Amino acid sequence: MLPQIKTLDEYRQQYQASVDDPQQFWANIGAHFNWQRKWDKVLDWNFQDPSIKWYDGAQLNITENCLDRHLPARADQVAIIWEPNDPKEAARHITYGELHASVQRFANVLLNNGVKKGDRVCIYLPMIPEAAVAMLACARIGAVHSVVFAGFSAQSISDRVNDSGCRMIITADGFYRGEKKFELKGIVAAALQSTPTIEKCIVFNHRNLPVKMEAGRDLWWHEEWQKADAENKAATVEAEDPLFILYTSGSTGKPKGVLHTTAGYMVFAAYTFKNVFQYQEGEVFCCTADIGWVTGHSYIVYGPLLNGATTIMFEGVPTYPDHGRFWELIDKHKVNIFYTAPTAIRSLQAFGEDIFADKDLSSLRVLGSVGEPINEEAWHWYHDNVGKGKCPIVDTWWQTETGGVMISPLAGITPLKPAFATLPLPGVELLLVDEKGNEIKGNGVEGNLCIRHPWPGMARSVYGDHPRFKQTYFSTYPGLYFTGDGCRRDEDGYYRITGRVDDVINVSGHRIGTGELEDAISMHGEVIESAVVAYPHDVKGQAIYAYVICDKHIENKDVLYKDIRDHVTQVIGAFARPDKIQIVPGLPRTRSGKIMRRILRKIAEGDTGNLGDTSTLIDPSVVDTIKAEAIH
Ligand code: WT7
């Protein structure tokens, strides 16, 4: 059994050991997994190239660790509980034995359809167990999954499919989220108009929605299932073979295909799950993220299954059929650990405490928060009303690129401080630096958050573009991994994330690059140029404010605004729609042509009293016009 830290002293001692001798520390953790061949060297690295290799020389299959290994003890234990969008529909309970059988069979479906080790497979599915089956089946044969969140547009799918040259895409007819219907197959059909590498599209019939199947390309999941053999021997995969690609936004350019490899990711996902949540044998774990994001990868699928846990997949939304849905779900499935995003907490907070009436939340032992800073008010509401003052909250800071949780309390062990992610996990060596890259030592300080030593779960590259990996994460401060976040270390040495210091916006925990959004808006026929900034929002954390320059006088602005929003939905997805749009005659530019976003941000925040020095602008008068017409 994977080691679990039990006391604060033990945490401190383990942390020290992980810094003093990282190789020995991670060798000890690695010893608790199934390897087809043991590693030659625990770690080989430099942050210059950068090149990071964990457990090099080892061979394994992550699905043997998620599934086969548990069978003697847990074949009949529930691995996945599926809670459907409509609470009147029956939940599904899938045991480890059943999941193992499904993954083997679907692995054979992949093989029968020409997918080979190393091939990329795109997964565009709703929150149904088949999504986990598809991911694990890829891993079973050594194919690389690239899950695309089912809220992304056709354009976003084809961009991602083409970037990594996916050979197959797996989707469903569609699904309902709340009252809303999403017809996935139609969106995929549009995407596949421009994806030359896709040979096969496998369609799971989830809701019996009418779909058009293209002969030769589109295949029904259930028909392929019938044709496939039941048994599949797990492929032999090298430690550093890719496991998955997950696209994420940065401040510039198109989304990056963050690449994770097999052994290090496995060890880190499993270790962090067990220690952060202090998972106990037999407990029910519920993470409300979507598997289209890294949280779903690491803490719905891999982390829980590697630990033999019972994990919930929830298809719906917190507000359907009413605002008590989360609490009903906890009551119904006797959830012990509940992990959600601050946005969800803030959106439910507004409905008062009545939504808890007649719900029994006594099964809860640990609460978690992820994806964005949690404000103190939301923290206390979560702690007092959901946890009834008895459940520790683990505020977990991490990123798509880190693979697993990096800074977090260990539930019930680390003394909490509201809105603080508290302390780094063993193996995570943090430092704060100033703009020039000088380390800011001591406590009671603030700076840019960097990491000085590799950890097993870290991304290894940007798919197909290693120079971009170096440029994005290892060039700002040579020799260090730069997170893009600002951070405070208080008098007790506790860490509090203050938010992105780059041009990345975090709307409801969704990461959106301003550059990407500006490109999408500027592609609209009537827009010449745009600049996007974030402003604080009570529920979403941050919201999007877009300044646009149009090529002619606009008669009906509301029509244009709606049009721009629809356009963004088409290019990226509905979650990236700007909240406020303002037509402006020009943008505040410096003589070197740089847009002064600082000023745009202040105006969006409604803080126009002191805009600072505007003397370097080419045309300072443009600021007055923007200010006068700002939307509040
Ligand atoms: C960015 C990463 C971690 C999985 C989900 C998001 C922000 C994440 C916290 C937290 C404050 C947080 C950071 C980070 N973030 N967790 N507990 N407190 N901020 O993954 O989409 O890769 O986004 O989310 O700004 O850099 P992601």
Residues whose N, C-alpha, C, O or C-beta is under 5 A from the ligand:
A	BS01	WT7	T295 S369 V370 G371 E372 P373 I374 D395 T396 W397 W398 Q399 T400 E401 T483 D485 I497 G499 R500 G509 R511
